[in-house]
Amino acid sequence: MSNLIMLNEMFSNLSEGIIPFWYPLVIDQKYGGYLSNLNFKFEPNINQEKMIVTQSRHIWALSKFSNFFNEERLKEYAFHGFRFLKEKMWDKDFGGFFTITNREGNLTNQYGYFDEKRTYGNAFAIYGLAALYGVIHDEEILRLAKQSYRWIEEHALDKINNGYFQFLDRKGRPFDKDSSYQTSAVDKSEVGLKDQNSSIHLLEAYTELYKIWKSPELKNSLHNLLILIRDKMVNESGYLRLFFDSKLNPISDETNLVLDHVSFGHDYETAFLMLEASFMLGIKNDRLTLTIAKKMIDHAIEFGWDKKNSGFFDAGFYFNNKNKLEIIKDTKVWWAQAEALNALLLFSKIYPNEKKYYDLFILEWEYIKKYLIDYKFGDWYWSSLEKEPFYQSEPKANIWKGTYHTGRALMNCIEMLSINSNNILMKNIDFENGVETWLMFIKHWEDIANNS
């Protein structure tokens, strides 16, 4: 399949098969923010709780879409979400963003969060705000992004052992299983642990913020996160350890595979995020980050790729310290397949002589077209119909599923495929600056790879 065909297919899927189904449908004109719960036909459900992660991801996606397509209405939809974040989700008394509210914007004990805060959710708030400022340049947006950053650094950063505490009470005080405060939230099994997921998305958020705010303090925080993830959280085999104790010792327990397994999607997503962070930091000749990022995607390909039907499995585990990894979850969730597109195409550009990346990129896209895209009701299914056909009639949207993973992957792939392209369709879309940025990004890493 040619680049031109895939480029047109991805552009069509994003512009016709995703964005029009979500927007303006999810814009909550009555209470602000965005609706979260939609059934498989994209019909809103009765309950519409609003989570900081979902709300922020919509702001980020809409900001990027508005720039990508040069559409003013998408920019307006993005700014619409800012007001809800600032007025309803930001804690005016103690700072930081609440995890969840009801549709009206009032605290709710749904999922047991009530007034608790999570570093993960606050990271996504920064991610969305930074992207929004990048297209609107309203100082009010930047102020809130800076406030959010400083709140995290003051309350969540472990200044003794490094890393970030994930669980915070309303006043921003970290708590663990021995604290007097005890949570009833759905994620309580992870209380007291540091984790890769909040860390990589904090890296992602600080990278986005650094694009628009060149603060020396932020630069130090971003650099610290990159080194922490690269050198501490990625093990010698090339995959992320998921959870750590307070002193950053990895949790290793084959009796609790929720806390200890190989998550292939997070591995190659993190490979991309580390390269992006290093590039934004301006680290010269960063062979170490490139080497480890490559090791991560290569490990995922070797052990997580389905050699029979294509696509990446969700999870694996090394039982009894064996060298051979066993697949423990052979499903193929939508976000991991989307992130695979982005990572595989990127590494095919950096290492053009290693054909496996581009070959798997083509197979991944074919797999997505066959098992994940809903051509009738729009968007992508939560999980591939090859493995879980019941998702054909399951909700298209909830507090964890929006347009962030698919949107980023498709925009990035379209821009990478557009390099040196004479596609007339692409000439009608004003994203030349995006393509130029990708050219610089890929050239930077390609030069390092060639000189290694």
C-alpha positions as CSV (number, residue, x, y, z in Angstrom):
1,M,0.0,0.0,0.0
2,S,1.4,3.4,-0.9
3,N,1.9,6.3,1.5
4,L,-0.6,8.4,-0.6
5,I,-3.4,5.9,-0.1
6,M,-2.8,5.6,3.7
7,L,-2.5,9.3,4.0
8,N,-5.9,9.8,2.4
9,E,-7.4,7.0,4.4
10,M,-6.2,8.4,7.7
11,F,-7.2,12.0,6.8
12,S,-10.7,10.7,5.9
13,N,-11.0,8.7,9.1
14,L,-10.0,11.7,11.2
15,S,-11.9,14.4,9.3
16,E,-15.1,12.4,8.5
17,G,-15.1,9.4,10.7
18,I,-14.1,10.8,14.1
19,I,-14.4,14.6,14.6
20,P,-17.9,15.2,13.2
21,F,-19.3,12.4,15.4
22,W,-17.9,14.0,18.6
23,Y,-18.2,17.7,18.0
24,P,-20.4,19.6,18.6
25,L,-22.3,16.7,20.1
26,V,-20.3,16.5,23.4
27,I,-20.2,20.3,23.9
28,D,-22.4,20.8,27.0
29,Q,-24.0,24.1,26.3
30,K,-26.1,24.0,29.5
31,Y,-23.5,23.3,32.2
32,G,-20.2,23.8,30.4
33,G,-17.4,21.3,29.6
34,Y,-18.0,18.2,27.7
35,L,-20.3,15.2,27.9
36,S,-18.5,12.0,28.7
37,N,-20.9,9.1,28.2
38,L,-22.1,8.1,24.7
39,N,-23.5,4.8,23.6
40,F,-22.4,2.9,20.5
41,K,-24.7,5.0,18.3
42,F,-23.2,8.2,19.8
43,E,-26.3,9.0,21.8
44,P,-25.7,10.7,25.1
45,N,-26.5,8.6,28.2
46,I,-28.4,9.9,31.2
47,N,-25.4,10.1,33.6
48,Q,-22.8,12.5,32.6
49,E,-20.0,12.8,35.2
50,K,-17.1,14.9,34.3
51,M,-13.5,13.8,35.0
52,I,-10.5,16.1,34.8
53,V,-8.7,13.7,32.5
54,T,-11.5,13.5,29.9
55,Q,-12.3,17.3,30.0
56,S,-8.6,18.1,29.6
57,R,-8.1,15.6,26.8
58,H,-10.9,17.2,24.8
59,I,-9.4,20.6,25.3
60,W,-6.0,19.3,24.0
61,A,-7.5,17.4,21.1
62,L,-9.7,20.3,20.0
63,S,-6.8,22.8,20.3
64,K,-4.7,20.6,18.0
65,F,-7.6,19.9,15.6
66,S,-8.3,23.6,15.3
67,N,-4.7,24.3,14.3
68,F,-4.4,21.2,12.1
69,F,-7.6,22.0,10.1
70,N,-7.4,25.8,10.6
71,E,-11.0,25.8,11.8
72,E,-12.2,28.6,14.1
73,R,-15.2,26.6,15.5
74,L,-12.9,23.9,16.8
75,K,-10.9,26.6,18.6
76,E,-14.1,27.9,20.2
77,Y,-15.0,24.4,21.3
78,A,-11.6,24.1,23.0
79,F,-12.0,27.4,24.8
80,H,-15.5,26.3,25.9
81,G,-13.8,23.6,28.0
82,F,-11.4,26.0,29.7
83,R,-14.2,27.8,31.5
84,F,-15.4,24.6,33.1
85,L,-11.9,23.6,34.2
86,K,-11.3,27.0,35.7
87,E,-14.6,27.6,37.3
88,K,-15.7,24.1,38.4
89,M,-12.7,21.8,38.5
90,W,-10.0,24.0,40.0
91,D,-10.1,24.1,43.8
92,K,-10.3,27.8,44.6
93,D,-9.5,27.1,48.3
94,F,-6.5,24.8,48.1
95,G,-5.5,24.7,44.5
96,G,-5.2,21.7,42.2
97,F,-7.9,20.1,40.1
98,F,-10.6,17.9,41.5
99,T,-10.7,14.4,39.9
100,I,-14.4,14.3,39.2
101,T,-17.6,16.3,39.3
102,N,-21.2,15.7,38.3
103,R,-22.5,17.2,35.1
104,E,-23.3,20.5,36.8
105,G,-19.8,20.8,38.1
106,N,-20.4,19.9,41.8
107,L,-18.3,17.4,43.7
108,T,-19.6,13.8,43.6
109,N,-18.6,10.6,45.4
110,Q,-18.9,8.7,42.2
111,Y,-16.1,6.2,42.0
112,G,-15.2,7.2,45.5
113,Y,-13.1,10.2,44.6
114,F,-15.1,13.1,46.1
115,D,-12.6,15.9,46.8
116,E,-9.4,13.9,46.3
117,K,-6.9,14.8,43.7
118,R,-4.5,12.8,41.5
119,T,-1.3,13.9,39.9
120,Y,-2.3,12.0,36.7
121,G,-5.4,14.1,36.3
122,N,-3.6,17.4,37.1
123,A,-1.0,16.5,34.5
124,F,-3.7,16.3,31.8
125,A,-5.1,19.6,32.9
126,I,-1.6,21.2,32.2
127,Y,-1.5,19.3,28.9
128,G,-4.8,20.7,27.7
129,L,-4.2,24.2,29.0
130,A,-0.8,24.4,27.3
131,A,-2.2,23.3,24.0
132,L,-5.1,25.7,24.2
133,Y,-2.7,28.6,24.9
134,G,-0.7,27.6,21.9
135,V,-3.7,28.4,19.6
136,I,-5.5,31.2,21.6
137,H,-2.6,33.0,23.5
138,D,-4.9,34.2,26.3
139,E,-2.8,35.0,29.4
140,E,-5.6,33.7,31.6
141,I,-5.0,30.3,30.2
142,L,-1.2,30.4,30.7
143,R,-1.7,31.7,34.3
144,L,-3.8,28.7,35.2
145,A,-1.3,26.3,33.5
146,K,1.6,27.8,35.5
147,Q,-0.5,27.6,38.7
148,S,-1.2,24.0,38.0
149,Y,2.5,23.2,37.4
150,R,3.6,24.9,40.6
151,W,0.9,23.2,42.6
152,I,2.1,19.8,41.4
153,E,5.7,20.6,42.1
154,E,4.9,21.9,45.6
155,H,2.6,19.1,46.7
156,A,3.3,16.0,44.6
157,L,7.0,16.0,44.0
158,D,8.9,13.8,46.5
159,K,11.8,16.1,47.3
160,I,13.6,13.3,49.2
161,N,13.4,10.2,47.0
162,N,12.3,11.8,43.7
163,G,9.3,10.8,41.7
164,Y,5.8,12.0,42.2
165,F,3.1,11.0,44.7
166,Q,-0.1,10.1,42.8
167,F,-2.6,10.2,45.7
168,L,-3.4,13.6,47.3
169,D,-6.2,14.8,49.6
170,R,-8.0,18.0,49.0
171,K,-5.3,20.1,50.6
172,G,-2.7,18.5,48.4
173,R,-1.2,16.2,51.1
174,P,0.0,12.8,49.9
175,F,-1.5,9.8,51.7
176,D,-0.7,6.1,51.8
177,K,-2.1,3.0,53.4
178,D,-0.8,4.0,56.8
179,S,-2.2,7.5,56.7
180,S,-5.1,8.5,59.0
181,Y,-6.9,9.5,55.8
182,Q,-8.2,6.5,53.9
183,T,-9.7,6.6,50.5
184,S,-12.7,4.7,49.1
185,A,-11.8,5.4,45.5
186,V,-11.8,2.8,42.8
187,D,-8.0,3.0,42.5
188,K,-7.3,2.5,46.2
189,S,-5.3,-0.7,45.6
190,E,-2.5,1.6,44.2
191,V,-2.4,3.9,47.2
192,G,1.1,4.7,48.4
193,L,2.8,3.6,45.2
194,K,4.5,5.7,42.6
195,D,3.8,4.7,39.1
196,Q,4.9,5.0,35.5
197,N,1.6,6.1,34.1
198,S,1.3,9.4,36.0
199,S,5.0,9.9,35.4
200,I,4.9,9.5,31.6
201,H,1.8,11.7,31.3
202,L,3.5,14.3,33.5
203,L,6.4,14.2,31.1
204,E,4.0,14.6,28.2
205,A,2.3,17.6,30.0
206,Y,5.5,19.3,30.9
207,T,6.8,18.9,27.4
208,E,3.7,20.6,26.0
209,L,4.0,23.4,28.6
210,Y,7.6,23.9,27.8
211,K,6.7,24.6,24.2
212,I,5.0,27.8,25.2
213,W,6.7,28.7,28.5
214,K,10.5,28.5,28.5
215,S,10.9,28.6,32.3
216,P,14.3,27.4,33.7
217,E,12.4,25.8,36.6
218,L,10.1,23.9,34.3
219,K,13.1,22.8,32.2
220,N,14.7,21.3,35.3
221,S,11.4,19.5,36.1
222,L,11.1,18.1,32.6
223,H,14.7,17.0,32.5
224,N,14.3,15.3,35.9
225,L,11.2,13.4,34.7
226,L,13.0,12.3,31.5
227,I,15.9,10.9,33.4
228,L,13.7,9.3,36.1
229,I,11.6,7.4,33.5
230,R,14.4,6.5,31.2
231,D,17.0,5.5,33.8
232,K,14.8,4.2,36.6
233,M,11.5,3.1,35.3
234,V,12.6,1.4,32.1
235,N,14.3,-1.9,33.0
236,E,17.3,-3.4,31.2
237,S,15.1,-5.5,28.9
238,G,13.4,-2.4,27.5
239,Y,10.0,-2.3,29.2
240,L,8.5,-0.1,31.8
241,R,8.0,-1.3,35.4
242,L,4.6,-0.2,36.3
243,F,4.6,0.5,40.1
244,F,7.2,1.5,42.7
245,D,7.4,1.9,46.4
246,S,8.1,5.4,48.0
247,K,11.8,4.9,47.4
248,L,11.3,4.0,43.7
249,N,12.0,0.3,44.2
250,P,9.9,-1.6,41.5
251,I,7.0,-3.7,42.7
252,S,7.6,-7.3,41.5
253,D,4.8,-9.7,42.3
254,E,3.5,-12.4,40.0
255,T,0.5,-12.9,42.3
256,N,-0.7,-9.4,41.5
257,L,-0.5,-8.9,37.8
258,V,-2.5,-5.7,37.9
259,L,0.5,-4.0,39.5
260,D,3.2,-6.0,37.7
261,H,3.1,-6.8,34.0
262,V,4.4,-5.6,30.7
263,S,2.1,-3.1,29.0
264,F,3.2,-2.9,25.4
265,G,1.2,0.1,24.5
266,H,2.7,2.2,27.3
267,D,6.2,1.1,26.3
268,Y,6.1,2.4,22.7
269,E,4.0,5.4,23.7
270,T,6.7,6.3,26.2
271,A,9.4,5.8,23.6
272,F,7.8,8.6,21.6
273,L,7.2,10.8,24.6
274,M,10.8,10.5,25.7
275,L,12.1,11.5,22.3
276,E,9.7,14.4,22.2
277,A,10.8,15.6,25.6
278,S,14.5,15.3,24.8
279,F,14.0,17.2,21.5
280,M,12.1,20.0,23.3
281,L,14.8,20.2,25.9
282,G,17.4,20.7,23.2
283,I,19.6,17.9,24.5
284,K,22.5,17.5,22.1
285,N,23.4,14.2,20.6
286,D,21.1,12.3,23.1
287,R,22.2,8.8,22.0
288,L,21.1,7.3,25.3
289,T,17.5,8.3,25.1
290,L,17.3,7.2,21.5
291,T,18.9,3.8,22.3
292,I,16.5,3.1,25.1
293,A,13.5,4.3,23.2
294,K,14.4,1.9,20.4
295,K,14.9,-0.9,22.8
296,M,11.4,-0.3,24.1
297,I,9.6,-0.5,20.8
298,D,11.8,-3.4,19.7
299,H,10.9,-5.3,22.9
300,A,7.2,-4.6,22.2
301,I,7.5,-5.9,18.6
302,E,9.4,-9.0,19.6
303,F,7.0,-10.1,22.4
304,G,3.8,-8.2,22.0
305,W,3.1,-8.2,18.3
306,D,0.5,-10.8,17.1
307,K,2.5,-12.5,14.3
308,K,-0.6,-14.3,13.1
309,N,-3.3,-11.6,12.9
310,S,-1.4,-8.4,13.5
311,G,-1.9,-5.7,16.2
312,F,-0.3,-5.5,19.6
313,F,-1.5,-7.6,22.5
314,D,-2.4,-5.7,25.7
315,A,-0.2,-7.3,28.3
316,G,2.5,-9.9,29.1
317,F,4.5,-11.2,32.0
318,Y,7.8,-13.0,32.7
319,F,6.8,-15.8,35.1
320,N,9.5,-17.3,37.4
321,N,12.0,-14.9,36.0
322,K,12.0,-16.8,32.7
323,N,13.5,-15.2,29.6
324,K,10.4,-15.9,27.6
325,L,7.5,-13.5,28.1
326,E,3.9,-15.0,28.2
327,I,0.9,-13.1,26.9
328,I,-1.5,-12.7,29.8
329,K,-4.0,-10.4,28.0
330,D,-4.4,-11.0,24.3
331,T,-7.1,-8.3,23.7
332,K,-6.2,-5.3,21.7
333,V,-7.5,-2.0,23.1
334,W,-8.0,1.0,20.8
335,W,-5.6,3.4,22.4
336,A,-2.6,1.0,22.2
337,Q,-3.3,0.3,18.5
338,A,-3.5,4.1,17.9
339,E,-0.2,4.7,19.7
340,A,1.4,1.9,17.7
341,L,0.7,3.7,14.4
342,N,2.5,6.8,15.6
343,A,5.5,4.9,17.1
344,L,6.0,2.5,14.2
345,L,5.9,5.2,11.5
346,L,8.2,7.5,13.6
347,F,10.8,4.7,14.0
348,S,10.5,3.8,10.3
349,K,11.6,7.4,9.6
350,I,14.5,7.4,12.1
351,Y,15.7,4.0,11.0
352,P,14.7,3.7,7.3
353,N,17.0,0.7,6.7
354,E,15.1,-1.3,9.3
355,K,12.1,-2.3,7.2
356,K,10.2,-4.0,10.1
357,Y,8.9,-0.7,11.4
358,Y,7.3,0.4,8.2
359,D,6.0,-3.1,7.3
360,L,4.4,-3.4,10.7
361,F,3.0,0.1,10.4
362,I,1.1,-1.0,7.2
363,L,-0.1,-4.1,8.9
364,E,-1.2,-2.2,12.0
365,W,-3.3,0.2,9.9
366,E,-4.9,-2.7,8.0
367,Y,-5.7,-4.3,11.3
368,I,-7.3,-1.1,12.6
369,K,-9.4,-0.7,9.5
370,K,-10.6,-4.2,9.8
371,Y,-11.3,-4.5,13.5
372,L,-11.5,-1.1,15.2
373,I,-13.1,1.5,13.0
374,D,-16.8,1.7,13.2
375,Y,-17.9,2.7,9.6
376,K,-21.5,2.9,10.5
377,F,-21.8,4.8,13.8
378,G,-18.4,6.5,13.8
379,D,-15.1,6.6,15.7
380,W,-13.3,3.4,16.9
381,Y,-14.5,0.6,19.2
382,W,-13.0,0.4,22.6
383,S,-11.3,-2.9,21.7
384,S,-10.8,-4.8,18.5
385,L,-13.8,-6.9,17.3
386,E,-11.3,-9.7,16.4
387,K,-10.9,-10.4,20.2
388,E,-13.9,-8.8,21.8
389,P,-16.8,-8.6,19.2
390,F,-19.3,-7.5,21.9
391,Y,-17.7,-4.0,21.8
392,Q,-19.6,-3.4,18.6
393,S,-22.6,-2.5,20.8
394,E,-20.7,-1.1,23.8
395,P,-20.3,2.7,24.6
396,K,-18.1,4.8,22.3
397,A,-17.3,7.3,25.0
398,N,-16.8,7.3,28.8
399,I,-14.5,9.1,31.2
400,W,-11.5,7.2,29.8
401,K,-12.2,7.4,26.1
402,G,-12.3,10.5,23.9
403,T,-10.4,11.7,20.9
404,Y,-6.9,12.1,22.3
405,H,-5.1,8.9,21.4
406,T,-6.7,8.5,18.0
407,G,-6.5,12.2,17.2
408,R,-2.8,12.5,18.0
409,A,-1.9,9.3,16.2
410,L,-3.7,10.2,13.0
411,M,-2.5,13.8,13.0
412,N,1.1,12.7,13.6
413,C,0.9,10.0,10.9
414,I,-0.7,12.3,8.4
415,E,2.0,14.9,8.9
416,M,4.8,12.3,8.7
417,L,3.3,10.8,5.6
418,S,3.0,14.3,4.1
419,I,6.7,14.9,4.2
420,N,7.8,15.2,0.5
421,S,4.2,14.4,-0.6
422,N,2.6,16.1,-3.6
423,N,-0.9,15.1,-2.5
424,I,-3.3,17.7,-3.7
425,L,-5.8,17.0,-0.9
426,M,-3.1,17.9,1.7
427,K,-2.3,21.2,-0.1
428,N,-5.8,22.3,0.9
429,I,-5.0,21.9,4.6
430,D,-2.8,24.6,6.2
431,F,-0.5,22.4,8.4
432,E,2.8,23.2,6.7
433,N,4.4,24.3,10.0
434,G,3.5,20.9,11.5
435,V,5.2,19.1,8.7
436,E,8.3,21.3,9.0
437,T,8.4,20.5,12.8
438,W,8.2,16.8,12.0
439,L,11.0,17.2,9.5
440,M,13.3,18.8,12.1
441,F,12.3,16.2,14.7
442,I,13.0,13.2,12.5
443,K,16.2,14.7,11.1
444,H,17.4,15.3,14.6
445,W,17.0,11.7,15.6
446,E,18.0,10.3,12.3
447,D,21.3,12.1,12.5
448,I,22.0,10.7,16.0
449,A,21.1,7.2,14.8
450,N,23.4,7.5,11.8
451,N,26.3,8.7,14.0
452,S,25.9,6.1,16.7
